[in-house]
Amino acid sequence: MAEQLLTPTDVKNKLRISRSKFYRLRAKLIANGMQTVKVDGSVKYLESSIDNLILRCASEGKPLV
């Protein structure tokens, strides 16, 4: 199965946070393992890296950021 690339809107919906909160937390999310890809000048996010970040935080009992 091909890797899903998510837009910032997809990511904010997945995390159930506002657009402005996503952009405030973006650097911390990337530092914690969220991976990005540039496609035609726009940034996309690897869905599997977001899922792995969520699972890791849940298993360790730590907040996402």
C-alpha positions in Angstrom: 0.0 0.0 0.0 1.3 3.5 -0.9 2.2 5.9 1.9 -0.6 8.5 2.5 0.5 12.2 2.3 -1.6 14.5 4.4 -2.2 18.2 4.0 -2.1 20.5 7.1 -5.9 20.4 7.1 -5.9 16.6 7.2 -3.4 16.6 10.0 -5.3 19.2 12.1 -8.5 17.1 11.6 -6.7 13.9 12.5 -5.4 15.5 15.7 -8.6 17.4 16.3 -6.9 20.7 16.8 -7.4 24.2 15.3 -5.4 25.4 12.3 -3.6 28.0 14.4 -2.7 25.4 17.1 -1.3 23.1 14.4 1.0 25.7 13.1 2.1 26.6 16.7 2.9 23.0 17.4 4.3 22.0 14.0 7.9 22.4 15.0 7.5 20.3 18.1 5.6 17.6 16.2 8.4 17.4 13.7 11.0 17.3 16.4 9.0 14.4 18.0 8.9 12.4 14.7 6.3 13.8 12.3 7.9 13.5 8.9 7.4 16.0 6.0 7.7 15.8 2.3 7.8 18.7 -0.1 5.5 18.2 -3.2 5.5 21.0 -5.8 6.4 23.6 -3.2 3.8 22.6 -0.6 4.5 20.6 2.5 2.8 17.2 3.1 3.0 15.0 6.1 3.5 11.2 6.2 0.4 9.7 7.8 2.3 6.7 9.2 4.7 9.0 11.1 1.8 10.8 12.7 0.2 7.5 13.6 3.5 6.2 15.1 3.9 9.4 17.1 0.4 9.1 18.6 0.9 5.4 19.4 4.4 6.1 21.0 3.0 8.9 23.2 0.0 6.8 24.2 2.2 3.8 25.1 4.6 5.9 27.1 1.8 7.9 28.8 3.3 11.2 27.6 1.5 14.1 25.9 1.8 14.5 22.1 3.9 17.6 22.4 
